[in-house]
Amino acid sequence: MFPLSVCIIAKNEEAHLEECLKRLVPFGFEIVLTDTGSTDQTVAIAEKYTDRIYHFDWCDDFSAARNFCMEKASHDWILSIDCDEYIEKIDLSALGHCMDQYPDCAGRILIRNRFLQNGQTAFEQTRVSRLANRIYFHFAGSVHEQLERRDHRTKAVYDAPVTILHVGYDENEADMQEKSRRNIALLTAQLDREGPDPYLYFQLGQCHRRLGETQKAFESFDAGLAMEVDPSLDYVKTMVESYGYTLLDLKQNEMALGLSELYDVFAVRADFVFLMGLIYMNNGLFDDAIKQFKKASTMEEFAIDGVNSYMANYNTGVIYECTSHIPEAKAYYKKCGSYAPALDRLKVLS
């Protein structure tokens, strides 16, 4: 058995749990599942794959549940995942090397979030600290919990050779809204207890965006970005980008132009460059917009699928079409491959 325990907390996850556990079996990990009050077949499904099943009385605290689950593991090395997260790739040899080389650091696994965009399946990828030795780490935060060192020192991180597909955004709209409202209540309570925190404001803003509460999302992101933040952190990059999109949603196009002042700091991945293209586009600065979309299409680092390929090319095509440069528009639409909006424009132009 590989000396690592996969710890999972669950409640009414019969729709996802079987696929999650089936994908874990080939790697020989110990599987530890903590149920927080399921009334469906979650526990029965888990019993087919592990005998390490425990029960925890839900107390509106995800960290408490995760830490309880970690305590029940046989191994000190813990990989924490959710029921709607499916293993796509693990390099066991490289993983063992990381465990030897970084014994008191947190491993950031790559999570690919699947969602629908313009009627097509799209992906957003992010790295999240989920792999650690429980001797040094535990979870903190009632919701959107994070690994933190037990001795309160700044945690060092590394990229772990683990890739996971997250399918939770496939849920119906009613379930997504219910989760967002639950998380808003937990985040607000944590802010009331612990005081202002940029990460909590970021997560609060994301929840409001999912609910279509644009003004509240703006207020949350604005509060987070008013605090001292580390621009190298993935969540800070995403918060800046979400802030920009929220300004566009609010039709605050001129205000969004202010993000150009942050260009040298955040134009390190295609997402921010693509966003600046949209901002210039919405302000009628078409030459500047095209320049940003073309730059984005050459960049390797990205979070949201398409910002450095078909979406950037599509928006370039839209500008060319709107400015009556039809041959150029067709050329960029063709670069979009099977992207449906581009194919629709090509049909019209033909």
N, C-alpha and C positions, 0 to 999 in steps of 0.2 A: 504494500500500500504506500502511495506517495505521502510523505509526512506533512500533509496539509488538510485542514478541515474546511469544507464549504458550509458556511452558516447562512440559513435562510429563515426569515420570519414570514408568517403567512396568516391570512384570514380570508376565507371564502375565495380561494384561488384555483378552483377545480378547472377553470378554463385554460390555465397556463401551466400548472404545476407539472403535469405529466411530461410535457415536452422539455421543460427545464431540467427535470431529473434524468430523463432518458439521455440527454446530451452530456450529462456529467458522468454517467456510469463508465464509459470507456477509459476514463483517465485514472480510475482507481482512488479517487478522493473519498475520505470519510464525509458523509452527508449528515448534517445536523439541522433538524427543522424544529422551529419553535412556533406553535400555533397560538394565536391570540384570541381565539373564540369563534372558530369556523362553525357554520351550521350546514355546510354542503359536504361534498365528498373529499375535501382537501386532505384530511388525515388518512382516510382510507387509501387514497392515491399514494401518499407519502410512505405508507407501510409496505408498499410493493418494492420500495427502493432502499429503505433504511429502517433500522430499529432504534435510531437515535432521535426520537420524537418527544418533545417536551411541551408543556402548556404554561402559558404566561398570562396573567390577568391584565388586560389592556388598561393602560393608565394615561393615554394621550401623550405618550413619550416613546418615539421610535428608538432613541438611543438606549433607553432602559431595556427594551425588548431585544435589541441587537447585542447589548452587553451580556444579558442573561444567556442568550444563545451561544455566545463566544465562551462563556464559562463552562458550558456543558460539553465542549469539544474535547477530544482526546489529545489533539495536537495544539501547540502554541501558535503555529502559523495558521492564520485564518484568512480565507477569501469570503467576503460577504457579498451576496447577490440577492436579487429579488426574484419572485416567482415568474415574473413576466420578462426575465432576462435569460437568454439562451446562449450558451457557449458556442461561438463560431470557430475560434482558433486558440489553442494553447501550445506553446513550445515548452514541453516539460523539462528538457535539458537546460534551456535558457532560464526557465523559472527556477530550477534548482540552483543554478549559478547566481541568480539575483538574491535568493534567500541566503546564500553563503556570503555574498559580497556586501549586502546591505541589511545586516541583521536588525538594526534599530532605525530603519527608514520605512516609509510608507510607499507601497507600489501603486502607481496610477494605471488602472486598466483602461483600455479603449472601449467606450460604449457607443454603439451606433444606434441612434434613435430613429425608428421608422415612423413616418407620418405621411398623410396625404397633402399634396400641394397642387392646386389647379387640376384636381381630379387624377393626378398621377402619384405613384409611390415615390417618396423622396427620403433622404436620410440626412441626419445631422450627427456629427461625431464629436465626442468630447472625452477627455481623460479625467477620471475620478479616482481618488485614493480609496481603495477597497481591500488591498492586500497588506497585511501587517502581522507582526508578532505581538500577541496579546500581553506579553511581559512588559512591552513598552507603550502599547497603544490601547485606547478604548474609544468608544463613540461618545460624542457630545452634541447636544442640540435636540430639542423635542421633535423637530421635523426638518427634513433635508439635512439630516445628521452628518457629521464629519468625523473622520478619525483624528484624534488629538493625542499628543504624548501625555502619559500619566504624570511625568515630572514637569509638565507645562513648558518645556523647552520648545523652541521653534522646530517644527518637524521638517526633516529633509525628505525629499521624494525622488523617485526614479520611475521611468516608464517600464511597466511590467509587460511581459510577452503574452498578454491575455486580451482577446477581443470578444466582446459580447454584443448580441443583438437584443435591443430593448423594443418590445412590441406593445408596451402599455398604451401608447398613443393610438392604438387601433381600437380602443374601447369606444363605445357609443358616446355621444355628446353629453347625455344626461349623467353618465358615470364620471366623465371627465370633469364636469362642472361640480359634481358633488365632492370629488377629491380636492378640487381647487378651493372650494369654500371651506372644507375641513382644514386644509393647510393654511389658509388665511387666518382662521381662528387660532391655530396653534402658533403661527409665526407672530401674530399680534400679541398673544399672551407672553411669548418669549421676549419680545421687545419691551413689553411692560415690565417684566421681571428683571431683565438684564441691561436694559438701556440700548441706545442706538448702536447698530452694527451694520456695516455695508453689505455683508453677505446676506443677512436677514432681509434687508431692504431689497436686495436683488431678487431673492426668491419670492418676496411679497409682490414685487412688480411683475414677475413672470406669471404668477397666479392671476393677477388682475388682468393681464393681457389675454390669457386663455379664456377668461370670462367676458372679454370684450369691454372691460371697465377701463377705458383708455386714459381718462383723466387721473384715476387712482394709480394706474401703472406709472404714468408720468411723475406723479408726486413721490412714489416709492423710489424710482430710479434716481430722481433728482436728489432725494435725501441721501441715498447711498453714495452718489458721486460727489456730494458736497463734503464727504468725509475723506480722510487720508486713505488711499487705496494703492495697492501694488499693481501697476499696469501689466506686469508679466504674468499675472494669474489669469487662468482661462475664464473664470467667472467674471472678472473685471472687464475683460475684452468683450464678453457676451453682454454684460450690462451696458456698456457704452453703445454697442450696436443696437440692443433692444431699445435703449433711450432714443437713438436716432430714428428707428422705425416708428416709435410711439409719437415722436414729433411729426413725422410725415402723416401718420393716421389722424393727428389733430389738425392737420393742414397748417402747421407751423413751419412752413418750408424755409422761410428766411431765418428763423431761429435755428433750424437744423444746420444751416450753413456754418454756424459757429463751431461745429465739430471739425471743420477744416483746421482749426487751431491745434487739434490733437493729432493731426495726420502723422507727423514724424514719430509719434509714440505708438500709435495703434495700427498703422498701415503695414503690419508685419504678417498679416494673413489676408487672404482674399476677401473675407467677409466684410471687413471695414472698408476696403477699397471699393468693393461692389456697392456698399451702402452709400459711399460718397458719390458714386456714379448716379444712383437714384436721387440723391439730394440735389446734385447739379441739374439733373434731368427735370426735377419738379420745380426748379427755379428758372428753367428756360436757358440754362447754360449748357447748350448741347455739345459744343466742342470739348468742354471740360468733362462732361459726362462720358462721351465716347472714349476719351483718353483714359478715364478710370476703368471703364468696362474692359477695354483692351488690355490694360495692365493686369486687372484681376484674372483674365483668362490665361496669363502666363505664370501665375503664382501656384506653388505647390501646397502650401499650408492653407487649410480651410476647415471650417466646421460644418457649414450647411452645404449639402450636395448641390452642385450646379453653379455656385457663385463664381467658380473659376473655370467654367466651361459653358454649358448650354444656356444658362440664365444670363450670363454676361453677354454672350453672342446674340441672344434674342433681343435684349434691350438695345444693343448696338444696332441691330436690324430695324427695330422700331423707330429709332431716331432717324436713321437713314430714310426709311419709308416716309416718315412725317415731314421730312425736309426734301422730299421728291428726288432722292438719290436711289432710284429703284434697283438698278443693277447691284449696287453695294448692299442694299437691303436684302435682296435675294441671296447674295453670297453669304451673308451672316446668318440668315435663316437656315440655309443648308448646313452650316456648321453645327447646328443644334441637334442633328441626328433625329431621333424619334420624338423629340419634345413636341407635344401636341399643339400648343399655341403657335409654334414656328411653322409646323406643317399646315395649319389653318391659314396662316398668312401667305404661305407659298401658293396655296390653292387659289386664294383671292388674286394674287399678283399674276398668276398664270392665266 
